[in-house]
Amino acid sequence: MSYLVDENGYYGDFGGAYVPEILHKCVEDLQNCYLKIIDSEDFQKEYRRLLKDYVGRPSPLYQAGRLSEKYGAHIYLKREDLNHTGAHKINNTIGQILIARRMGKTRIIAETGAGQHGVATATVCALMNMRCVVYMGATDVRRQHMNVEKMKMLGATVVPVESGNKTLKDATNEAIRDWCCHPEDTYYIIGSTVGPHPYPDMVARLQSVISEEIKWQLQEKVGRDYPDYIIACVGGGSNAAGSIYHYIDEPRVKVVLAEAGGLGVETGKTAATIALGRTGIIHGAKTYVIQNEDGQIEEPYSVSAGLDYPGIGPMHANLAKSKRAKVIPVNDDEAIAAGFELTRLEGIIPALESAHALGVLPKMHFSPDEVIVLTVSGRGDKDMETYLEYYK
């Protein structure tokens, strides 16, 4: 048995493509061509060249000495925060815009929460001279002002979304509405392992460069190509999917995922989808969704705009249900404290999303000889105002 996607676009009970009729051809066309494009020699040559010369890969695997000493194990940080644009998101947008171009699309749309995917999409659109529209919840526009200005500077049109909770879910809703209205010329670059098949698999494959590098980097550093634990944060789950991709069927590697506890799972002000969610349909996929008794989606909450989502990627829903992954909610205050801890112990300011992964460490018990790889999915520049609000 494999935990990767099957030929029908499912991860166990989760996944599929539940889309309106107007989008059926767009999704079907993508299903029919994405693997042929990704596996082609010309795509791989261009993609790898851009990852190296434009994104700045490979990203370092850094042994965090003081953090390791505190938690009594060998902790290595996969430094996706050092990529161009400051997060793992660019790995995916570079790949998807190359796919869009090969499909003859001329207009790009995207959704964004924390703004990192929006910036990464606007960046590759500037690089490839393609029109770009980014949908972003009005709440996130206010709390991620710097990323909004970056997107505009890069030439993107940023559309604030005023519906719902004015966050990531609502931005995604509007992006899908746009796609429905412009199916012929528009390509939707989804930012995470969510949405209808083939997006979860396609994004995971494009992000799998992370675990591909971890394998040879660990071999160089510790003499074996696998860790005892991989730790990553999950909202939609793309950095986690990329970090575990080459280890997902390797039983020697334990997978630990941190989801956004918000003010506490029991408070109702949370984005802990795996802890609270029930099976439902969101944005074209069957997965766990935070919903009420009538099946209506509940508004999530997290201090982290990138984790403020009421669903989870179908890969991670299956990993949780099958017990392949251990999922731990990390509350706002725990994530903030973990972010400050990394800053003061290692001189690395993490994004609030990554701080949730770091917030797992006090909740775990490691042996001195165990090797842990924790993915720092983004840097904290965009979150400085939030950090300082907590520690004025």
C-alpha positions as CSV (number, residue, x, y, z in Angstrom):
1,M,0.0,0.0,0.0
2,S,1.2,3.5,-0.8
3,Y,0.1,6.8,0.8
4,L,0.6,8.6,-2.5
5,V,-2.3,9.4,-4.8
6,D,-4.0,6.6,-6.8
7,E,-4.9,6.6,-10.5
8,N,-8.3,8.0,-9.7
9,G,-7.0,11.0,-7.8
10,Y,-7.7,9.7,-4.3
11,Y,-5.6,9.3,-1.1
12,G,-7.6,6.5,0.6
13,D,-11.1,7.9,1.1
14,F,-10.0,11.5,0.3
15,G,-9.4,13.6,-2.8
16,G,-11.2,13.4,-6.2
17,A,-12.5,16.3,-8.3
18,Y,-15.8,17.8,-7.3
19,V,-16.2,20.8,-9.7
20,P,-19.0,22.7,-11.4
21,E,-19.7,21.6,-15.0
22,I,-18.2,24.8,-16.4
23,L,-14.8,23.8,-15.0
24,H,-15.0,20.1,-15.9
25,K,-13.0,20.5,-19.1
26,C,-10.3,22.7,-17.5
27,V,-9.7,20.2,-14.8
28,E,-9.9,17.2,-17.1
29,D,-7.4,18.8,-19.5
30,L,-5.0,19.3,-16.6
31,Q,-5.5,15.8,-15.4
32,N,-4.7,14.4,-18.9
33,C,-1.5,16.4,-19.4
34,Y,0.2,17.3,-16.1
35,L,2.2,14.1,-15.7
36,K,3.3,14.1,-19.3
37,I,4.5,17.7,-18.9
38,I,6.2,17.3,-15.5
39,D,8.0,14.1,-16.7
40,S,9.1,15.6,-20.0
41,E,12.8,16.3,-20.5
42,D,12.3,19.9,-21.6
43,F,10.1,20.7,-18.6
44,Q,12.6,19.1,-16.1
45,K,15.5,20.9,-17.7
46,E,13.8,24.4,-17.5
47,Y,12.3,23.7,-14.0
48,R,15.6,22.5,-12.6
49,R,17.5,25.4,-14.1
50,L,15.1,28.0,-12.6
51,L,15.2,26.2,-9.2
52,K,19.0,26.5,-9.2
53,D,19.6,29.9,-10.7
54,Y,16.5,31.8,-9.9
55,V,15.1,30.3,-6.7
56,G,18.5,29.6,-5.2
57,R,18.2,25.8,-4.5
58,P,19.3,23.6,-2.9
59,S,18.1,25.2,0.3
60,P,20.4,24.5,3.3
61,L,19.9,21.7,5.8
62,Y,21.2,23.4,9.0
63,Q,22.0,21.7,12.2
64,A,20.5,23.9,14.9
65,G,23.1,23.3,17.7
66,R,21.4,25.3,20.5
67,L,17.9,24.1,19.7
68,S,19.3,20.5,19.6
69,E,20.9,21.0,23.0
70,K,17.6,22.2,24.5
71,Y,15.5,19.4,23.2
72,G,18.0,16.6,23.5
73,A,18.3,15.4,19.9
74,H,19.9,16.2,16.6
75,I,17.6,18.8,15.1
76,Y,18.1,19.9,11.5
77,L,16.2,22.8,9.9
78,K,15.3,22.7,6.2
79,R,15.7,26.3,5.3
80,E,13.0,27.0,2.8
81,D,12.9,30.5,4.2
82,L,16.1,31.2,2.3
83,N,14.4,30.7,-1.1
84,H,13.8,33.7,-3.4
85,T,10.5,35.3,-2.2
86,G,11.1,33.9,1.3
87,A,9.2,30.6,1.4
88,H,8.7,27.2,-0.2
89,K,5.8,28.6,-2.3
90,I,8.1,29.5,-5.3
91,N,8.9,25.8,-5.9
92,N,5.3,25.3,-6.9
93,T,4.6,28.5,-8.8
94,I,7.7,28.1,-10.9
95,G,6.5,24.6,-11.9
96,Q,2.9,25.5,-12.4
97,I,3.5,28.6,-14.6
98,L,5.7,26.4,-16.9
99,I,2.8,24.0,-17.1
100,A,0.3,26.8,-17.8
101,R,2.6,28.1,-20.6
102,R,2.8,24.7,-22.2
103,M,-1.0,24.5,-22.1
104,G,-1.3,27.8,-24.0
105,K,-2.8,29.8,-21.1
106,T,-2.2,33.5,-21.0
107,R,-3.8,34.7,-17.7
108,I,-2.9,33.5,-14.2
109,I,-5.1,33.7,-11.1
110,A,-4.2,32.7,-7.6
111,E,-5.5,32.8,-4.0
112,T,-3.3,33.7,-1.0
113,G,-3.6,33.9,2.8
114,A,-0.3,35.0,4.3
115,G,0.7,36.5,0.9
116,Q,3.7,34.3,0.3
117,H,1.9,32.3,-2.5
118,G,0.6,35.5,-3.9
119,V,4.1,37.0,-4.0
120,A,5.5,33.8,-5.5
121,T,2.8,33.8,-8.2
122,A,3.3,37.5,-9.0
123,T,7.0,36.9,-9.2
124,V,6.8,34.1,-11.7
125,C,4.2,36.0,-13.7
126,A,6.6,39.0,-13.9
127,L,9.4,36.5,-15.0
128,M,7.2,35.0,-17.7
129,N,5.4,38.2,-18.8
130,M,1.9,36.9,-18.0
131,R,-1.1,38.7,-16.5
132,C,-1.7,38.0,-12.9
133,V,-4.7,38.5,-10.6
134,V,-4.4,37.5,-6.9
135,Y,-7.4,37.1,-4.6
136,M,-6.8,37.8,-0.9
137,G,-9.2,38.1,2.0
138,A,-9.6,41.7,3.2
139,T,-8.6,40.7,6.8
140,D,-5.3,39.2,5.4
141,V,-4.8,42.3,3.2
142,R,-4.6,44.3,6.4
143,R,-2.4,42.0,8.4
144,Q,-0.1,41.2,5.5
145,H,0.3,44.7,4.0
146,M,3.9,44.4,3.0
147,N,3.2,41.3,0.8
148,V,0.3,43.1,-0.8
149,E,2.6,46.0,-1.8
150,K,5.2,43.5,-3.1
151,M,2.5,41.9,-5.4
152,K,1.5,45.2,-6.7
153,M,5.1,46.2,-7.4
154,L,5.5,43.0,-9.3
155,G,2.6,43.9,-11.5
156,A,-0.2,41.8,-10.1
157,T,-3.8,43.0,-9.5
158,V,-4.7,42.3,-5.9
159,V,-8.4,41.8,-5.3
160,P,-9.5,42.2,-1.6
161,V,-12.3,39.7,-0.8
162,E,-15.0,41.1,1.6
163,S,-17.1,38.0,2.0
164,G,-17.2,35.5,4.9
165,N,-14.4,35.8,7.3
166,K,-12.3,37.7,4.7
167,T,-9.5,35.2,4.9
168,L,-8.0,32.3,2.8
169,K,-11.2,30.3,2.4
170,D,-13.0,33.3,1.0
171,A,-10.1,34.2,-1.3
172,T,-10.2,30.7,-2.7
173,N,-14.0,30.9,-3.3
174,E,-13.5,34.1,-5.4
175,A,-10.6,32.6,-7.4
176,I,-12.8,29.6,-8.3
177,R,-15.6,32.0,-9.4
178,D,-13.1,33.9,-11.6
179,W,-11.9,30.6,-13.1
180,C,-15.6,29.7,-13.9
181,C,-15.9,33.0,-15.8
182,H,-12.7,32.7,-17.8
183,P,-12.1,29.0,-18.4
184,E,-10.5,29.3,-21.8
185,D,-7.5,31.6,-21.3
186,T,-7.0,31.4,-17.5
187,Y,-4.9,29.0,-15.4
188,Y,-5.4,28.8,-11.7
189,I,-2.2,28.3,-9.7
190,I,-3.4,26.8,-6.5
191,G,-1.0,27.4,-3.7
192,S,-1.2,24.2,-1.7
193,T,-2.1,20.5,-1.8
194,V,-5.8,21.3,-1.9
195,G,-8.5,21.6,-4.6
196,P,-9.6,19.1,-7.2
197,H,-7.4,16.3,-8.6
198,P,-4.7,16.8,-10.0
199,Y,-3.8,19.8,-7.9
200,P,-2.9,18.0,-4.6
201,D,-0.7,15.5,-6.4
202,M,0.8,18.1,-8.8
203,V,1.7,20.6,-6.0
204,A,3.2,17.7,-3.9
205,R,5.3,16.6,-6.8
206,L,6.6,20.1,-7.4
207,Q,7.3,20.6,-3.7
208,S,9.0,17.1,-3.5
209,V,12.3,18.8,-4.3
210,I,12.4,19.5,-0.6
211,S,12.6,15.8,0.5
212,E,14.7,15.0,-2.5
213,E,17.3,17.3,-1.2
214,I,16.9,16.2,2.4
215,K,17.8,12.7,1.4
216,W,21.3,13.5,0.0
217,Q,21.9,16.3,2.5
218,L,21.3,13.9,5.5
219,Q,23.5,11.3,3.8
220,E,26.3,13.8,3.8
221,K,25.8,15.0,7.3
222,V,24.8,11.9,9.3
223,G,25.7,9.0,7.0
224,R,22.1,7.9,6.3
225,D,19.5,9.4,4.0
226,Y,16.5,9.4,6.3
227,P,15.6,11.1,9.6
228,D,13.8,9.6,12.6
229,Y,11.2,12.4,12.5
230,I,10.0,14.9,9.9
231,I,8.1,17.9,11.4
232,A,6.2,20.4,9.4
233,C,3.2,22.7,9.7
234,V,-0.1,22.1,7.8
235,G,-2.8,24.4,6.6
236,G,-3.4,23.2,3.1
237,G,-0.2,21.3,3.6
238,S,2.2,21.9,0.7
239,N,5.4,22.4,2.6
240,A,4.6,19.3,4.6
241,A,3.8,17.3,1.5
242,G,7.1,18.3,-0.1
243,S,9.1,17.5,3.1
244,I,7.6,13.9,3.4
245,Y,7.1,13.0,-0.2
246,H,10.1,10.7,-0.6
247,Y,9.6,9.3,2.9
248,I,5.8,8.8,2.9
249,D,6.0,5.0,2.4
250,E,9.1,4.7,4.6
251,P,8.0,3.3,8.0
252,R,11.3,4.2,9.7
253,V,10.4,7.9,9.4
254,K,7.8,9.3,11.8
255,V,5.7,12.1,10.4
256,V,4.6,14.9,12.8
257,L,2.3,17.7,11.6
258,A,1.4,20.9,13.4
259,E,-2.0,22.4,12.8
260,A,-3.2,25.8,14.0
261,G,-4.9,25.5,17.4
262,G,-5.8,29.2,17.4
263,L,-7.0,30.2,20.9
264,G,-7.6,26.5,21.7
265,V,-9.3,23.6,20.0
266,E,-12.2,23.8,22.5
267,T,-12.8,27.5,22.1
268,G,-14.3,27.6,18.6
269,K,-11.6,30.1,17.6
270,T,-9.3,27.6,15.9
271,A,-8.2,26.2,12.5
272,A,-7.4,22.7,13.9
273,T,-9.1,20.9,11.0
274,I,-7.8,17.3,11.7
275,A,-8.8,17.6,15.4
276,L,-12.3,18.9,14.7
277,G,-13.1,18.3,11.1
278,R,-15.5,15.8,9.6
279,T,-15.5,14.4,6.0
280,G,-16.9,16.9,3.6
281,I,-16.3,18.7,0.3
282,I,-14.3,21.9,0.1
283,H,-12.9,23.7,-3.0
284,G,-13.3,20.6,-5.2
285,A,-12.0,17.8,-2.9
286,K,-13.3,15.4,-0.4
287,T,-11.4,15.8,2.9
288,Y,-11.7,16.9,6.5
289,V,-13.6,20.1,6.9
290,I,-14.6,22.1,10.0
291,Q,-18.4,22.3,9.7
292,N,-21.5,22.5,11.8
293,E,-24.2,19.9,12.2
294,D,-25.9,21.1,9.0
295,G,-22.7,20.7,7.0
296,Q,-22.0,24.4,6.7
297,I,-18.4,25.4,6.8
298,E,-17.3,27.0,10.1
299,E,-15.1,30.1,10.0
300,P,-11.6,29.1,11.1
301,Y,-9.2,31.3,13.2
302,S,-5.4,31.4,13.5
303,V,-2.9,34.1,14.2
304,S,-1.2,32.8,11.1
305,A,-2.9,33.8,7.9
306,G,-1.3,30.9,6.0
307,L,-2.9,28.3,8.3
308,D,-6.3,30.0,8.7
309,Y,-8.2,27.5,6.6
310,P,-11.1,25.2,7.5
311,G,-9.9,22.2,5.4
312,I,-6.8,20.2,4.9
313,G,-5.2,18.6,1.9
314,P,-6.5,15.1,1.1
315,M,-3.0,13.6,1.4
316,H,-2.8,14.8,5.0
317,A,-6.4,13.8,5.8
318,N,-5.5,10.2,4.8
319,L,-2.2,10.3,6.7
320,A,-4.1,11.4,9.8
321,K,-7.0,8.8,9.4
322,S,-4.5,6.0,8.8
323,K,-2.3,7.1,11.7
324,R,0.7,7.4,9.4
325,A,1.1,11.0,10.7
326,K,0.8,12.3,14.3
327,V,-1.1,15.6,14.2
328,I,-0.6,18.1,17.0
329,P,-2.6,21.4,17.4
330,V,-0.3,24.3,18.4
331,N,-2.1,27.4,19.8
332,D,-1.3,31.0,18.9
333,D,0.6,31.7,22.1
334,E,2.7,28.5,21.7
335,A,3.6,29.4,18.2
336,I,4.6,32.9,19.0
337,A,6.8,31.7,21.9
338,A,8.4,29.1,19.6
339,G,9.1,31.7,17.0
340,F,10.9,33.9,19.6
341,E,12.8,30.9,20.9
342,L,14.2,30.0,17.5
343,T,15.1,33.7,17.0
344,R,17.0,33.9,20.2
345,L,18.6,30.5,20.1
346,E,19.6,30.4,16.4
347,G,19.2,33.9,15.0
348,I,16.5,32.8,12.6
349,I,13.2,34.6,12.6
350,P,10.6,32.1,11.2
351,A,7.2,32.8,9.6
352,L,4.3,32.3,11.9
353,E,3.4,29.2,9.9
354,S,6.8,27.6,10.6
355,A,6.6,28.7,14.2
356,H,3.7,26.3,14.6
357,A,6.0,23.4,13.6
358,L,8.5,24.6,16.1
359,G,5.8,24.7,18.7
360,V,5.6,20.9,18.5
361,L,9.1,20.5,20.0
362,P,8.1,21.1,23.7
363,K,5.2,18.5,23.2
364,M,7.6,15.7,22.1
365,H,10.1,13.5,23.8
366,F,13.2,12.5,21.8
367,S,16.2,10.2,22.4
368,P,19.7,11.7,22.2
369,D,20.6,9.8,19.1
370,E,17.5,10.6,17.1
371,V,17.6,12.8,14.0
372,I,14.8,15.3,13.5
373,V,14.3,17.4,10.3
374,L,12.0,20.4,10.8
375,T,11.0,22.4,7.8
376,V,11.2,26.2,8.2
377,S,8.7,26.9,5.4
378,G,9.1,30.7,5.4
379,R,10.8,33.7,7.0
380,G,9.2,36.0,9.5
381,D,9.6,39.4,7.8
382,K,5.9,39.5,6.9
383,D,4.9,38.7,10.5
384,M,7.0,41.2,12.4
385,E,4.0,43.4,13.4
386,T,2.1,40.4,14.8
387,Y,5.2,39.2,16.7
388,L,5.6,42.6,18.2
389,E,1.9,42.9,19.2
390,Y,2.5,39.9,21.5
391,Y,5.7,41.2,23.0
392,K,5.3,45.0,23.3
